[in-house]
Amino acid sequence: MLGNAMRTSLRAAGRVAVVKGRQQAVQQVAAQAKRMAAPAAAQQVRGLKTLNFGGSEEVVYERSDYPQAKYQEMFKDDTLCMLGYGTQGRGQALNLRDNGMPVIVGVRKSGGSWDKAIADGWVPDENLFDIDTALSKGTVIMYLLSDAGQKMAWDQIKPHLTKGKTLYVSHGFSIVFENDTGVVPPSDIDVVLCAPKGSGTTVRNLFLEGRGINGSIAVHQDVSGKAKERVCALGIAAGCGYLYETTFQKETYSDLVGERGVLMGMIQGAFKAQYDVLRSKGHSPSESFNETVEEATQSLYPLIGAHGCDYMFAACSTTAQRGALDWYPKFEKALKPVFEDLYNEVENGNECRRSLDINSKPDYKESLEKELAEIQGSEMWRAGETVRKLRPENN
Ligand SMILES: NC(=O)c1ccc[n+]([C@@H]2O[C@H](COP(=O)([O-])OP(=O)(O)OC[C@H]3O[C@@H](n4cnc5c(N)ncnc54)[C@H](OP(=O)(O)O)[C@@H]3O)[C@@H](O)[C@H]2O)c1
């Protein structure tokens, strides 16, 4: 047990940490505002909102359309209630707080999020509450529990969604698959979506660097007549730099396909297949890893990110270019049916049901960790640990 003196000193240390955290945040915001000031002013006169994406015109909203003073004014009579403090809830809540928005956090006291929020300077009974209390104070309910958690907690949330309030989500999942989740919002409230296209950690890190992440926005119900305007402002205040318009359904389907496909599932599958073939033909673990992962992530993929795939091809030898040009159609042919199957499984709701079933089990975190540990413990990724240590920056 802690003695009184120890408790007092821990409380004092906690207060110092909170104050330091706030001071750091204020300094970061000031630095960020300074960095943003010049480009924002330049962009404000640009007036260009429709951009040509490979031949199709699309509307894009950006930070200069929603300067800080504007969104602070728009939400000055609101209380933004961030429910959930996972990676995405945390990133958005901290950005909103640093942007001077009236945001509170609502999480259950029994989970890990409560302590995580306190460590970030949220103060119990001031701007950190249990879910019911936060809901009773909020006018914009930012529903950022895990997607399975959203289904489980819906009966607790719904009674608080009274006329005039707004329901904000960062993934259309719960609402699009309403037959499986039961998440059907009342018809007399605005329901909007802003989905940053990246992890919550990236949402936060880019914000601290003075940059904004791409985000998708959509309106499911517009009772106020201002839903789109408001979700754009919220998205920018939460850390997005550019906002692309979509629908709840399109955001949900493309997101689920992307993470199962090229972004995560396919990439691990492709890495593993090539690595295993090289190993089976007698190549060493280091050679197999270097030719499969290290060169991809350290040398070639950054070139794709900066200038596109043709640029990456052109930066390689003519031998490499000839081979890649001959072989990519074969991979495309082999993979297209898999992507079609994947899209169908998303569209027919099977992927949703599988995710809800498994991620609603009491031990779902342990199961996920076990499967991730199997990947981490595989020869390929253990070889990767050693290869990474040899990078110049790690020496
Ligand atoms: N992660 C991303 O990169 C990303 C990107 C874009 C959009 N999104 C979307 O953002 C939303 C949040 O995602 P996330 O990744 O931040 O989720 P997450 O990390 O899985 O967040 C879990 C949060 O939900 C809470 N929670 C889970 N089940 C609960 C329950 N039954 N009752 C009360 N609280 C519960 C957890 O609280 P405890 O700590 O108490 O368990 C924690 O605060 C999702 O809709 C997701 O699709 C995520």
The ligand as an ORCA input file, in Angstrom:
! r2SCAN-3c Opt
* xyz 0 1
  N      -7.185      2.674    -36.230
  C      -7.229      3.265    -37.402
  O      -6.206      3.369    -38.061
  C      -8.504      3.847    -37.952
  C      -8.427      4.629    -39.096
  C      -9.589      5.221    -39.564
  C     -10.785      4.983    -38.920
  N     -10.832      4.173    -37.807
  C     -12.105      3.951    -37.131
  O     -12.093      4.657    -35.891
  C     -12.881      3.950    -34.915
  C     -12.015      3.662    -33.704
  O     -10.943      2.865    -34.117
  P      -9.673      2.558    -33.216
  O      -8.689      1.863    -34.093
  O      -9.283      3.771    -32.463
  O     -10.310      1.480    -32.245
  P      -9.604      0.703    -31.080
  O      -8.175      1.085    -30.961
  O      -9.938     -0.706    -31.225
  O     -10.400      1.449    -29.885
  C     -10.904      0.826    -28.917
  C     -11.652      1.834    -28.043
  O     -12.983      1.363    -27.938
  C     -13.246      1.112    -26.565
  N     -14.174     -0.011    -26.470
  C     -14.121     -1.190    -27.139
  N     -15.190     -1.944    -26.830
  C     -15.916     -1.233    -25.939
  C     -17.131     -1.463    -25.250
  N     -17.818     -2.589    -25.404
  N     -17.607     -0.501    -24.424
  C     -16.915      0.649    -24.253
  N     -15.758      0.924    -24.863
  C     -15.270     -0.003    -25.712
  C     -11.889      0.829    -25.939
  O     -11.963      1.087    -24.564
  P     -11.145      0.237    -23.483
  O      -9.738      0.735    -23.489
  O     -11.894      0.567    -22.257
  O     -11.230     -1.199    -23.898
  C     -11.026      1.865    -26.673
  O     -11.167      3.141    -26.105
  C     -13.376      2.689    -35.635
  O     -14.640      2.948    -36.178
  C     -12.356      2.494    -36.754
  O     -12.846      1.757    -37.839
  C      -9.706      3.622    -37.297
*
